[in-house]
Every structure is written in C-alpha cells, then in structure tokens.
Amino acid sequence: MATIQGTASTLELPDVVAQLGTDPERGLGAAEAARRLAAEGANELQVAPPVPTWRKILAQFQDPLIYLLLVAVVIATLAWVVEGAQGLPTDSIVITLIVIANAILGYSQEARAEQAVAALQRMTESSATVVRDGETQVVPAAEIVRGDVLLLAEGDSVGADGRVVEANALRVAEASLTGESTAVAKSPGVLAGGEALGDRTNMVFRGTAITQGTARVMVTGTAMDTEMGAIATMLEQTQREPTPLEREIALIGKMLGGIVIVIAVVVMATVWVISDVDTLDDAVTVLLLGVSLAVAAVPEGLPAILSVVLSIGVQRMAQRNAIVKNLSSVETLGSASVICSDKTGTLTNNEMTLQVVLTASGEAAVTGVGYAPKGQVIAVSVPQRAEDIVVLSGGSLASNSELRQTDGEWQILGDPTEAAFLVAERKMGLTERRTARFSRVGEAPFTSERKRMSTVHLDHEHDDQPVLISKGAPDVLLQRCTSIRVGLETRPLDDASRSDILTGVEGLSGRAMRTMGVAYRPLTVEQVGAEVIASGRVPAELAEELEDELTYVGTVGMIDPPRESAAEAVRQAQRAGIRVIMITGDHPATALRIAQDLGIAAPGEAALTGPELDTMDEAGWAAAAAEVNVFARVAPEHKLRIVDALQDTGQIVAMTGDGVNDAPALKSADIGVAMGITGTEVTKEAGSMILADDNFATIVAAVRQGRVIFDNIKKFLRYLLSSNMGEVLTVFLGVVLAGVIGLTAASQDAIVLPLLATQILWINLVTDSTPALALGVDPETDDVMARRPRVVGERVIDARMWGGIVAVGAVMAAATLLTIDIFLPGGLIEGSDSLEVARTAGFTTLVLAQLYNVFNSRSQTTSAFRKLLSNRWLLAAVAFGVASQVAVVHVPFLQEAFGTQPLDLGHWLVCAAMASTVLWFDEGLKFVERRLDTRRGVSSAR
C-alpha cells in the first residue's frame, strides 16, 4: 500500500478512504489490522541499534584498573619467562582468571539492569482508542496501523499522523512538533497544499496532545512515516546526563583512585626502601603488590552494582503499582517533603456512586454502591419521580462515558462522574427508552474553565425537536438558568428558589458529596443551525449563546468514599515528616470533609478556594502554601503556582494529576505523579512516576521504597569502602610493622608481605561482589519513615560515615596483623607456625572480618543482630564467601594458586574470633551513636 502521508491533507475524504482501504465508520477488520501490522511493522520510532554482546563484554575491560591488572599479568609472565619458565605461571593465570571473572560479573549485572529498565518501559507503553470491526477498542499505540480509525478526546496523546474525519471543538497542542505555543484548532476539510506543518488544520500528528474536544481521525502514517519520525531521523543521539547520585559516585571513584594510587606508590617505595630488592623476582613482587593493592582498594564494580540496585528497587516499586519512569527519580523520592494530592480516585476509590437526587419536590435516595446497577431510586411522589427521570436521563445524555458488562463485571469507559448517572439511570430502568428517544447531534465539551458540558439532541418523540442538555457545577449552571422544573411543568426561577437550590447544594457538600447540576433548554432547528446538526460540533461562540435561559431540573449528590488505606498512608507520611496537601476542583465543603476524615486537615481548619487565591499577592501565596492543607475549586494554573510557591521555600514536592491541564504542574514538581487509570496520555508523559492503581497509599509506599533504596546505597558504599580500607591498611601497616609482628624474622626473603598480591585480588573478588549486591536489595532495617526527609544535596557519604569507614578499616587491619603475629614465632606474641600458615590465617581473618562487616554495614546506628536473618540473599552471599575461603585454603590446586596452607580447627577458631572483633567494635560505636542521638533528640534510624 503506497503511502499518502505527504498528500493526505489535500485529498477529499473519499479519496483518502479509498487509498487507505478502510471504513471511516467501522474501521479496519481485526484480521486486516494484524496483516498490516505484520507487513509494516510496529508503530514505533527507530532507535539506535542495540550494542552487540561482544562489545558489551569488551567494554568490561576498558577500565584503568583493569589495565593495571593486565600490566600485572605481563610483568608476572615476563618474570616467569626470565626465571626459566618452570612449571605454570601461577600468578599470571590467577590474575587473568580474576580479570575474566570481574568482566563476567560486570556484564551480568549490566544485563540485569538493562532487562529491568526494558521491563519498566513495557509497563509505561501508551495506548490508543481505535474502531475495529465497528467496535471501540483500546490497543497499545505500537499496534496502530495505517487505515485505523482513532478516537481522540481531551488529554489524549496522538499516537500516529492522521486526517481528521470528525471534530468537535478540537484543539491540539503542537509545540513539541512546531514550537507553536498556543493550541491549534482542527477541523475536517481539504487544504490547497503547500501549507506549513503548523497550518495543516485537517491533520493531527504523532506526539502532539489533545487539549480540548473530541475527534475521529483516520491514520495516514505510522512509525517513521510520520512528521515526528522525519524529525527523529535528523536528530543526533544525545548522551544521557548523569544523575546527582551517579556524579557523586563517580567523584568518589576518582577520589579513591587518586588516594589509592598514592598509597600504592608509598607502599611500593616503603617496601623498596626497607627491603633489599636486588633481583627481578623481588622487583616483580613489589610491582604486583602495588598494582593489586590499587585494584583491591577501589570498588571498580560500584557503578554496575548501583545500576542493578536502582533497577531492582524500581522493579519492586512497580510490583507495588508505582511505575518510576527514570532511575534518577528514585533519588528524589527519598527526599519528598510535601505530597500535593488530588482527592478523587487518589484519596478515594474513584467509584462515584450517585446517592441523592435533589429536585424542587424534595430529596430522593438512590440505593446501592459501585458501578453495578443494583439498587433503586426512592421517590416519595409522582412529581418528584418525573423530576428524577429528567435529571438522570439528562445527566446520562450529557455524557461521553459508557457502562458495560463484561464477563459478569460492570465496567465503565470514561469519566466516573458521568458513569454515576448511567448507573443510577439504569437502576430506574430508563436506559433503553432514553437511547431510543434521543439522538445526539452536537457537543460543547467540558473544560476546567467552563465547568460544564452541553450536548444537543433530537427528540424523536417530539418531531425531532432539538434540545440542549447541560451538566456541570450547580452554581455555574444556576447563573444561566431562568426557570425551574417542577413535576411536568416549568416555573420562573425566583430568588427564593435559587437560594433553596444553593442551600441544598451546601447540605449535600457538607455530607461529603460531590454535587452536579442538570439543566436543559428546548431549541429550534434555526437556533442550532443545520451546519451543527450535520457536523456534530457546536462552536464555542454558539455554545455560549445556546447555554442561556436554561431550565434547572435538579442536583445530584455523589459519594466517592475514601480508600481504606488512605488514612493510614496519610499518618505514615506525616510521621515521616511529609506534609500532605489536598488540591482539588471539588466543592470546598466536600474537600474539607474528606480531608478531615483522613487527617489531612485538623478540625476547624478551613479550605482555600481558587477565587480566593486569585485575590492574593505574592506574599499571600507564600503564606497560603506554608499554612493551608486543603485547596478547593482550583484551576490548573493554581496548581502550578502552589507547586512553585512550595518549591520557593525549599520544599521537595510530589504532585499528582490526571488531566491534560495538570501536565505543567507535574513537570514543574520535583516528582510528577500521573494517574495510571484515569490519567491522560499527556499527563503520563509529563510525570516522572505513574500510579497503576491511582492510590495515594502507593505514593507513600514509593517514598518509603525510595528511602530504603537510598539507605541500601549507603549500606553497600559503607561496606565496600570500609572493607577496602581494611585491605589497604593491612598491607601498608604490615610492611611498616613487619619487624614488630615477626614477619621479617620468619623468612630469608628480601621482601616479606603480610598478604600476597593474588590473595588481595581474591579478597576483592569474593567480598566486593555478591555481598555488596545483596546489601543493595536489603529489606528495611531501620524505620525509614521515622525520620525527616533527606535534604537534597546531602552527601551520600558524610563526615560521620567517613569516620566509621576509617575506624572499621583500621580494626580489620589490626585483627589481621595480630592474627599473623599470634601464629608466627617472635613478634609481640610467640607462635610456632610457618610464615605460609600464619599468612593464610591472616588472609582468612581479613576475609571473615569483611563478611562480619556485611552485617555491620546494614545500619550506622542499629545493631547488626536486629533482623539478622531477614535478608536471605545476604545470608547466601556470606555463606558463599565462607565456602569459597574454605576452598581456597584446603583445595590443593587453589592452595598452589593463592599461596595458602591448610588450617586446622584451632586456626579457624582463632581466625573467626579475631575477625569478630570488627563486629563487636562496630556494635560499641553504634551504642555510642545511639546515645549521642538520644541526647541530641534526633531519630537514631539511619
């Protein structure tokens, strides 16, 4: 099928239909859509081809520290050749195997992180509403094909380029494509040709957003055969900017690299000066020591571990229905100090149930809850029933929602408020008569500025007389009403009746109900105009004219009960030092009642409305943002200003939204939270997080998880750096104090080291990988919601943490060297073992000390014995480390490779006991930390 993308705007609609081989009413058949999808490919923009596996593996070797190891392999091999190439080049083989093992580990970690991100991308794929086989369907946007008929409404993101077939007050924001700041009106028609992209008013384009109205569009181009695809082909691929956390990790890595290189040079120089280095073998030993020390002291796997930890954390959030689109957002989540939440569907169930119909003849109760039409409308008089019929049928007519029963379950498609009318109407048994009697011929859509919507219908029971039905905020509708329906008659709307209606509205709002008014106006064909009847679109100017001299019928009261989990979630947020603010377009009394029930607002606290905000200056806005917890009857621009005012005071703001007009506030907020169920595609694109269940408790759970993830990052950093510090100090102090602990007297060699180069590399391999990764997925050790939000810019490793790292590293080194001294003759403590056995014991003590240190590192203040067995991955990693050390000490070929000797039970007990001093020392530090925190009056949970 030849593309018509370039000429679609200049062809008559029948020609477009013919070339696309489709039906503008019934759309494509399912089989034909599947065939076209297979032939033309998915509706996705091309991305850079994936990096081949061999390049990813090769990238694992492109690291300065790996270069050092490879230099060490060359040095060791040359020394082996010079010395006669006797036996196997053990050092070279061991170092090479360690390099390969590191590469495999790094590749597997990166692959896992990529898989996690890919899984999240699949979860956030957009969808589109299409007509196929005459039925409305929701399909993934990637499955749109040319010839599909798209149904677009306010808030939708356009998934493909297309020709407008029908439009009703359609306006499209095309800034992402054309740079045009104002929305463009769209309508069917034929253009002459040669128009600029922004002037093609009969076309819609992929990546733009519907800001108003509805439309039926025929898809003319998908994937790269769209205007957005044409731009994509011209764009150069840009590199992703590192997050603040990634930048700090990189800074730490560089800083450690510089420090360690200096230490390695100092150690080599010290060994060279205090030892008699006069052979090539001695020189190689010194060089290997320096290289291996530099490699061991820097956690080169840290970036990969960080990516894996963030990815796993984000997956855990997704399992709790919080889909975080960017890993960097996890950092901000842990810092949130204010959550600005909508009411409907977030703090409540979003199952609007119409419970009261209030008319001139009195109040009628509607029984039943939810979307299942089980219940009845209890009217006390015949006039009241007549009024109720007009209210419920009128509210159902002025609606774009659908109520369906699928597999025995009642479901809605569209706005829950509109669906409540449909459910109540069905309870009265009016649906079939209403659909047979009226045919819609026009619509003036609801907008947040108008606060009402109107539809024009032909009444087939009255000679196809047009009638306008309006549904919206009662106070807004009343301003346009001049009469009121009483029974089967209409009467003038006097001041007393108007006051009674408003009093009734206040009463319903005081009962935490959302109110909606219904009014109507009989029209003539001349008033509506044949063009409107033919096109189905009511121009804005005509709508303003027709929505006048209305007859008010009645008010309905709906309840959307608070979610059972919302009150507890609010308490958890407040306990964590997070302020919760409700921002809603609902009536102030309704908003305040729900807010008080949930603990967001205190008894006696007032709500602030949008009109009141409009009268304030900058100082008033600042005061309102600092003090008010409930904002009602607000417009989208108010939400944006509230977010900005909070941010001006240094708050980190999470903001929820679902409508297209919420997108600016979501983008401005530090954490934009889009609703996954009721949210528009535009909102989902603007947000950094999507709630799959539209539940406020999910936001709080995500904040908790964000704090846990940040804590876990600190845990594995504390562990890696303190353990590596222990290795550096062991070698450095072992060389300096070789004579004191008996190393010098135990050997005739010119150079006697506390640990061999291969042993240092082994420690780095065994203790830097799986335990650190297991710490990265550690469950919550401390009560993270018992502390104030983390201040943005707070260093991951502060002075307090650095002090602990150095102290624990020093204890590790002291325990290791003292163990060597215990088993060596001479020194501080008299022993009787050989140098090889003593060195093996020291080597083992350092490994075990680092495995003890895993449990230390789970908290800076909480005892290691608290929730000791809660992390099965950590227990498995420690068990693996112990088993690996047993193997390297007792398996013959590993003994030869790593210069170890077998240890008996007594040796092992001494090693375990000496290594445990790290645990007891850190327990003492934590005890002191807790006492100091108690005196300072701060939480000890860290």
C-alpha positions, 0 to 999 in steps of 0.5 A, a space after each residue: 500500500 503506497 503511502 499518502 502521508 505527504 498528500 493526505 491533507 489535500 485529498 477529499 475524504 473519499 479519496 483518502 478512504 479509498 487509498 487507505 482501504 478502510 471504513 471511516 465508520 467501522 474501521 479496519 477488520 481485526 484480521 486486516 489490522 494484524 496483516 498490516 501490522 505484520 507487513 509494516 511493522 510496529 508503530 514505533 520510532 527507530 532507535 539506535 541499534 542495540 550494542 552487540 554482546 561482544 562489545 558489551 563484554 569488551 567494554 568490561 575491560 576498558 577500565 584503568 584498573 583493569 589495565 593495571 591488572 593486565 600490566 600485572 599479568 605481563 610483568 608476572 609472565 615476563 618474570 616467569 619467562 626470565 626465571 626459566 619458565 618452570 612449571 605454570 605461571 601461577 600468578 599470571 593465570 590467577 590474575 587473568 582468571 580474576 580479570 575474566 571473572 570481574 568482566 563476567 560479573 560486570 556484564 551480568 549485572 549490566 544485563 540485569 539492569 538493562 532487562 529491568 529498565 526494558 521491563 519498566 518501559 513495557 509497563 509505561 507503553 501508551 495506548 490508543 482508542 481505535 474502531 475495529 470491526 465497528 467496535 471501540 477498542 483500546 490497543 497499545 499505540 505500537 499496534 496502530 496501523 495505517 487505515 485505523 480509525 482513532 478516537 481522540 478526546 481531551 488529554 489524549 496523546 496522538 499516537 500516529 499522523 492522521 486526517 481528521 474525519 470528525 471534530 468537535 471543538 478540537 484543539 491540539 497542542 503542537 509545540 513539541 512538533 512546531 514550537 507553536 505555543 498556543 493550541 491549534 484548532 482542527 477541523 475536517 476539510 481539504 487544504 490547497 497544499 503547500 501549507 506549513 506543518 503548523 497550518 495543516 488544520 485537517 491533520 493531527 500528528 504523532 506526539 502532539 496532545 489533545 487539549 480540548 474536544 473530541 475527534 475521529 481521525 483516520 491514520 495516514 502514517 505510522 512509525 517513521 512515516 510520520 512528521 515526528 519520525 522525519 524529525 527523529 531521523 535528523 536528530 543526533 543521539 544525545 548522551 544521557 546526563 548523569 544523575 546527582 547520585 551517579 556524579 557523586 559516585 563517580 567523584 568518589 571513584 576518582 577520589 579513591 583512585 587518586 588516594 589509592 594510587 598514592 598509597 600504592 606508590 608509598 607502599 611500593 617505595 616503603 617496601 623498596 626502601 626497607 627491603 633489599 630488592 636486588 633481583 627481578 623476582 623481588 622487583 616483580 613482587 613489589 610491582 604486583 603488590 602495588 598494582 593489586 593493592 590499587 585494584 583491591 582498594 577501589 570498588 571498580 564494580 560500584 557503578 554496575 552494582 548501583 545500576 542493578 540496585 536502582 533497577 531492582 528497587 524500581 522493579 519492586 516499586 512497580 510490583 507495588 503499582 508505582 511505575 518510576 519512569 527514570 532511575 534518577 527519580 528514585 533519588 528524589 523520592 527519598 527526599 519528598 517533603 510535601 505530597 500535593 494530592 488530588 482527592 478523587 480516585 487518589 484519596 478515594 476509590 474513584 467509584 462515584 456512586 450517585 446517592 441523592 437526587 435533589 429536585 424542587 419536590 424534595 430529596 430522593 435516595 438512590 440505593 446501592 454502591 459501585 458501578 453495578 446497577 443494583 439498587 433503586 431510586 426512592 421517590 416519595 411522589 409522582 412529581 418528584 419521580 418525573 423530576 428524577 427521570 429528567 435529571 438522570 436521563 439528562 445527566 446520562 445524555 450529557 455524557 461521553 462515558 459508557 457502562 458495560 458488562 463484561 464477563 459478569 463485571 460492570 465496567 465503565 469507559 470514561 469519566 466516573 462522574 458521568 458513569 454515576 448517572 448511567 448507573 443510577 439511570 439504569 437502576 430506574 430502568 430508563 436506559 433503553 427508552 432514553 437511547 431510543 428517544 434521543 439522538 445526539 447531534 452536537 457537543 460543547 465539551 467540558 473544560 476546567 474553565 467552563 465547568 460544564 458540558 452541553 450536548 444537543 439532541 433530537 427528540 424523536 418523540 417530539 418531531 425531532 425537536 432539538 434540545 440542549 442538555 447541560 451538566 456541570 457545577 450547580 452554581 455555574 449552571 444556576 447563573 444561566 438558568 431562568 426557570 425551574 422544573 417542577 413535576 411536568 411543568 416549568 416555573 420562573 426561577 425566583 430568588 427564593 428558589 435559587 437560594 433553596 437550590 444553593 442551600 441544598 447544594 451546601 447540605 449535600 457538600 457538607 455530607 461529603 458529596 460531590 454535587 452536579 447540576 442538570 439543566 436543559 433548554 428546548 431549541 429550534 432547528 434555526 437556533 442550532 443551525 443545520 451546519 451543527 446538526 450535520 457536523 456534530 460540533 457546536 462552536 464555542 461562540 454558539 455554545 455560549 449563546 445556546 447555554 442561556 435561559 436554561 431550565 434547572 431540573 435538579 442536583 445530584 449528590 455523589 459519594 466517592 468514599 475514601 480508600 481504606 488505606 488512605 488514612 493510614 498512608 496519610 499518618 505514615 507520611 506525616 510521621 515521616 515528616 511529609 506534609 500532605 496537601 489536598 488540591 482539588 476542583 471539588 466543592 470546598 465543603 466536600 474537600 474539607 470533609 474528606 480531608 478531615 476524615 483522613 487527617 489531612 486537615 485538623 478540625 476547624 481548619 478551613 479550605 482555600 478556594 481558587 477565587 480566593 487565591 486569585 485575590 492574593 499577592 505574592 506574599 499571600 501565596 507564600 503564606 497560603 502554601 506554608 499554612 493551608 492543607 486543603 485547596 478547593 475549586 482550583 484551576 490548573 494554573 493554581 496548581 502550578 503556582 502552589 507547586 512553585 510557591 512550595 518549591 520557593 521555600 525549599 520544599 521537595 514536592 510530589 504532585 499528582 494529576 490526571 488531566 491534560 491541564 495538570 501536565 505543567 504542574 507535574 513537570 514543574 514538581 520535583 516528582 510528577 505523579 500521573 494517574 495510571 487509570 484515569 490519567 491522560 496520555 499527556 499527563 503520563 508523559 509529563 510525570 516522572 512516576 505513574 500510579 497503576 492503581 491511582 492510590 495515594 497509599 502507593 505514593 507513600 509506599 514509593 517514598 518509603 521504597 525510595 528511602 530504603 533504596 537510598 539507605 541500601 546505597 549507603 549500606 553497600 558504599 559503607 561496606 565496600 569502602 570500609 572493607 577496602 580500607 581494611 585491605 589497604 591498611 593491612 598491607 601498608 601497616 604490615 610492611 611498616 610493622 613487619 619487624 614488630 609482628 615477626 614477619 621479617 624474622 620468619 623468612 630469608 626473603 628480601 621482601 616479606 608481605 603480610 598478604 600476597 598480591 593474588 590473595 588481595 585480588 581474591 579478597 576483592 573478588 569474593 567480598 566486593 561482589 555478591 555481598 555488596 549486591 545483596 546489601 543493595 536489595 536489603 529489606 528495611 532495617 531501620 524505620 525509614 519513615 521515622 525520620 525527616 526527609 533527606 535534604 537534597 544535596 546531602 552527601 551520600 557519604 558524610 563526615 560521620 560515615 567517613 569516620 566509621 569507614 576509617 575506624 572499621 578499616 583500621 580494626 580489620 587491619 589490626 585483627 589481621 596483623 595480630 592474627 599473623 603475629 599470634 601464629 608466627 614465632 617472635 613478634 609481640 606474641 610467640 607462635 610456632 607456625 610457618 610464615 605460609 600458615 600464619 599468612 593464610 590465617 591472616 588472609 582468612 581473618 581479613 576475609 571473615 572480618 569483611 563478611 562480619 562487616 556485611 552485617 555491620 554495614 546494614 545500619 550506622 546506628 542499629 545493631 547488626 543482630 536486629 533482623 539478622 536473618 531477614 535478608 536471605 540473599 545476604 545470608 547466601 552471599 556470606 555463606 558463599 564467601 565462607 565456602 569459597 575461603 574454605 576452598 581456597 585454603 584446603 583445595 590443593 590446586 587453589 592452595 598452589 594458586 593463592 599461596 595458602 596452607 591448610 588450617 586446622 580447627 584451632 586456626 579457624 577458631 582463632 581466625 573467626 574470633 579475631 575477625 569478630 572483633 570488627 563486629 563487636 567494635 562496630 556494635 560499641 560505636 553504634 551504642 555510642 551513636 545511639 546515645 549521642 542521638 538520644 541526647 541530641 533528640 534526633 531519630 537514631 534510624 539511619 
